[in-house]
Structure formats: C-alpha cells, structure tokens
Amino acid sequence: MIQWIEICHLQDIPSLGALVVTTDWGNIALFRTASDEVLALDDRCPNRGGPLSQGIVHGKVVTCPLHNRKINLTDGQVLAPDKGCTHSYPVKVIEMDKILLWIPN
C-alpha cells in the first residue's frame, strides 16, 4: 500500500536547500527550488552514496557534494556524461504550504 504522508511545511525547507526525512527504506531528501517547487529523491548519490541533501541545488538539479555528479530532481537521473539514477518520490504542496510525500507503506 502507498500513502500520502504530511512531512513538513514549505518554510521548513531552506530555499535552494534540502530537508532529510528518515523512513524505513532509508533517508529521503526534500529539495526546494528557487521557485518554491519541492521535489524528493533518495538521499544517496548513485555513484558512491554521497548525501545529496548536502549538495548544491540549481534549477531542478542537485550536484552531489562528493564527486560533482549532477542529478535531475524531477526523475533522479544523473545528467550526461555521467550515468546512474536514484529513486524519486511524488511530492505535493497543499493548503497552508503543507508538504505531502507519497511513500510505500
């Protein structure tokens, strides 16, 4: 079963930064873009497991702090010329700027 879980409010995530949520499946990083869009990925770079939440957010991309891999925040794909993918999660912002994350139960 999969469900929407209320995680936080928009202002809890720094602009161009991340907030880490611990789940039974590992850490999930919620990223906030300059336009206040919120996107979620496993907090683990597919290259060497670096913490993506500590990376630099630019546009809809995060750069891994360990080896500069650039990962698309919308689908978790590593940008060329590098290869790889990390899991992405659906997120929505509802009334009062509440952030909901869709995770397996």
TIMAR-425203 format. One record per residue (C-alpha): x, y, z; residue in three letters; residue number from 1. Coordinates in Angstrom, 3 decimals, padded with zeros to 6 digits. Example, Ala and Ser with C-alpha at 12.3 -4.5 7.8 and 13.67 -1.06 7.14 Angstrom:
2
        xx        yy        zz  type  seq
   012.300  -004.500   007.800   ALA    1
   013.670  -001.060   007.140   SER    2
***
This chain:
105
        xx        yy        zz  type  seq
   000.000   000.000   000.000   MET    1
   001.172   003.535  -000.747   ILE    2
   000.019   006.662   001.012   GLN    3
   000.481   010.420   001.227   TRP    4
   002.194   011.472   004.461   ILE    5
   002.327   015.041   005.755   GLU    6
   006.025   015.757   006.273   ILE    7
   006.523   019.464   006.978   CYS    8
   005.702   022.968   005.774   HIS    9
   007.348   024.740   002.865   LEU   10
   009.199   027.153   005.169   GLN   11
   010.845   024.157   006.927   ASP   12
   012.924   023.520   003.790   ILE   13
   015.568   026.166   003.052   PRO   14
   015.323   027.815  -000.365   SER   15
   017.819   026.061  -002.674   LEU   16
   018.377   023.530   000.098   GLY   17
   017.060   020.266   001.474   ALA   18
   015.390   018.614   004.438   LEU   19
   016.066   014.942   005.218   VAL   20
   013.255   012.595   006.253   VAL   21
   014.110   009.220   007.781   THR   22
   011.935   006.305   006.651   THR   23
   012.015   002.512   006.907   ASP   24
   013.566   002.479   003.399   TRP   25
   016.309   004.983   004.155   GLY   26
   016.670   008.743   004.078   ASN   27
   014.662   010.819   001.619   ILE   28
   015.759   014.372   000.800   ALA   29
   013.119   017.003   000.073   LEU   30
   014.602   019.747  -002.115   PHE   31
   013.209   023.277  -002.513   ARG   32
   013.952   025.146  -005.731   THR   33
   014.208   028.920  -006.142   ALA   34
   010.603   028.919  -007.408   SER   35
   009.446   027.043  -004.254   ASP   36
   008.850   023.752  -006.052   GLU   37
   009.502   020.760  -003.783   VAL   38
   010.988   017.537  -005.175   LEU   39
   012.145   014.372  -003.398   ALA   40
   014.919   011.838  -004.002   LEU   41
   016.659   009.151  -002.012   ASP   42
   019.371   010.998  -000.093   ASP   43
   022.029   008.886  -001.749   ARG   44
   024.028   009.557  -004.876   CYS   45
   024.035   006.516  -007.173   PRO   46
   027.786   006.958  -007.732   ASN   47
   029.208   006.411  -004.236   ARG   48
   026.314   007.045  -001.877   GLY   49
   027.078   010.684  -001.159   GLY   50
   024.425   012.653   000.763   PRO   51
   022.537   014.572  -001.933   LEU   52
   020.889   016.723   000.744   SER   53
   024.290   018.368   001.270   GLN   54
   024.662   019.179  -002.420   GLY   55
   024.063   022.424  -004.290   ILE   56
   020.589   022.954  -005.779   VAL   57
   020.475   024.875  -009.061   HIS   58
   017.351   024.928  -011.195   GLY   59
   015.871   021.422  -010.921   LYS   60
   019.270   019.803  -010.403   VAL   61
   021.337   018.920  -007.348   VAL   62
   025.109   018.475  -007.526   THR   63
   026.484   015.696  -005.318   CYS   64
   028.937   017.127  -002.777   PRO   65
   031.375   014.215  -003.155   LEU   66
   032.044   013.861  -006.875   HIS   67
   030.056   016.635  -008.587   ASN   68
   027.534   014.293  -010.239   ARG   69
   024.522   016.336  -011.351   LYS   70
   021.160   014.693  -010.661   ILE   71
   017.814   015.759  -012.097   ASN   72
   015.457   016.414  -009.184   LEU   73
   012.348   015.541  -011.191   THR   74
   013.281   011.946  -012.044   ASP   75
   016.546   011.103  -010.238   GLY   76
   018.521   010.621  -013.464   GLN   77
   022.205   011.516  -013.443   VAL   78
   022.975   014.037  -016.181   LEU   79
   025.351   013.143  -019.020   ALA   80
   028.154   012.427  -019.436   PRO   81
   027.765   010.510  -016.153   ASP   82
   025.255   007.682  -015.743   LYS   83
   023.008   006.386  -012.997   GLY   84
   019.741   007.031  -011.235   CYS   85
   018.391   007.452  -007.729   THR   86
   014.773   006.916  -006.719   HIS   87
   012.411   009.897  -006.882   SER   88
   009.184   010.316  -004.911   TYR   89
   005.991   012.235  -005.708   PRO   90
   005.507   015.354  -003.588   VAL   91
   002.693   017.869  -003.401   LYS   92
   002.169   021.163  -001.636   VAL   93
  -001.357   021.684  -000.327   ILE   94
  -003.166   024.419   001.607   GLU   95
  -001.195   026.302   004.231   MET   96
   002.029   025.218   002.431   ASP   97
   001.886   021.677   003.849   LYS   98
   004.246   019.227   002.124   ILE   99
   002.942   015.716   001.440   LEU  100
   005.225   012.862   000.380   LEU  101
   003.995   009.703  -001.331   TRP  102
   005.827   006.703   000.106   ILE  103
   005.273   002.929   000.260   PRO  104
   003.670   001.741   003.446   ASN  105
***
